[in-house]
Amino acid sequence: MLNKPTPTTLPSNPSQWLQHLQASGYSLALAELLQYRLQRSHKLPTGRRTPARGRSGNQLSKTKGRGMEFDEVRHYQAGDDIRAIDWRVTARTGQTHTKLYREEKERPVFFFVDFSPSMYFGSQLLYKSVQAAHVTANLAWRYAYRGDRVGGLVFNDSKHSEVKPMARDKGVLRLLHELVAAHQGAPQQASISGDATTFQANLQRLRQLVKTGAQVFLISDFHYLNARSIQDLRSLSAHNSVQAIILTDPLELRLPNVAATRVQAKDDDFIRDFWLGDSRTNALYQRQAGDWLQQRQDMLQQARIPSLLIDAATPLSLQREALS
């Protein structure tokens, strides 16, 4: 298990937070991801479902016996293995004490990180893609400190990279390097409208890579999630503990409250004029955006995968409750 470095606390003020991480918000550098190595540990999030085929993993279960990692000494209780009695403590205290051990069961933690074109958007603090990398780094370091093996699959619109789960800091560092490379190597002129082919292909590859009993994090805005994905996701969640983390941006959910302004929206060959500041337009936009997001959550729920929302416009240090 890793030796934890001296923990620090990230600022909650957005501008100070960016400055502390040495982050731009739209590009991605290794230095900002390494900052999460210094953060204090919090309760780790896990999918609420237990895989159908047992629960392997780096779960530290207290077990009486020998040949396992020492955990603690406590007063002897009826039924304890007499071979585990700590005679030194017993002699010193005059009361019988027994040693407790913990058995380490290996559990890989796998990160599925989506750098599709729709992820390269952010109206305020960070691109969704950058926040996705921060979430991954935050969780990866925490699991590594617990002794788990960390790996993943990172992809953009043109290629993907695979990281075999590895223990200690090796797995985390390899994963972070792949995050930076994939983020920098994404096509600059890719169409956001695109299609779901790349997302679906990488999801199918994920199924092939992940072995039964793993902890899996799906980190994406799920822009390209559709009904065809449900079967693959359901198969994945049937044998693993899976958690979806949905990246959002405020402008995708609601229009800003401004004076009446005519604007033009363009996506590929589609152009539309509309008014900002109009209450009916704002209400319609918010309702449709909410319905779209709810559809994604419903599809994940059909696959028996719990989901949580992470805002790209809010420092991750202020969203710890969501990740707990």
Buried (B, 14 or more C-beta within 10 A) or exposed (E): EBEEEEEEEBBEEBEEBBEBBEBEBEEBBBEBBBBBBBBEEEEBBBBEBEBEEEEBBBBBEEBBEEEBEEBEBBEBEEEBEEEBBBEEBBEEEEEBBBBBBBBBEBBBBBBBBBBBBBBBBBEEBBBBBBBBBBBBBBBBBBBBBBBBBBBBBBBBBEEBBBBBBBBBBBBBBBBBBBBBBBBEBBEEEBEEEBEBEBBBEBBEBBBEBBEEBBBBBBBBBBBBBBEEBBEBBBEBBBBBBBBBBBBBBBBBBBBEEEEEEEEEEEEEEEEEEBEBBBEEBBEEBEEEBEEEBEEBBEBBEBBBBBBBBBBBBBBBBBBBEBBE
